[in-house]
């Protein structure tokens, strides 16, 4: 099986021209890129988020509730096509480029132990929103990546994450950036 290769990137998320394996990136905490996608819907006067429950086999945060879809940007790939690929692979959603809205680019870094091994994450996240109507019955989950999906109220998710609810693994910084995006959209 071929090792997954990632571009090493700078603080702005630009590839440096060097490539590293995913395994080595997480062993050493080398800066790389990921794409995160929030699938949202309006339910009455509330915004709901489609959350995934990560597979218990995941190398980080097994069994935790997380962003709708996310994944590493492969070496040589760009953020938007990677986001489209992740949506399709993890949820079976076939999105077009114009259906994904770029929210922000942010830096996330942490070191934790999972399954008895140290996991070092150091990534530039390219965050997107997908707000096209999506029914749970149309979702086809990637069993290796996630166990299930569910709609949750955005405010509830925000409060759970900032209060460090152990069922969630969404970083506080990420949910704050996302909620700030939603507030800006309400003002338009």
Order of alpha helices (4+ residues) and beta strands (2+ residues): beta-beta-alpha-beta-beta-beta-beta-alpha-beta-beta-beta-alpha-alpha
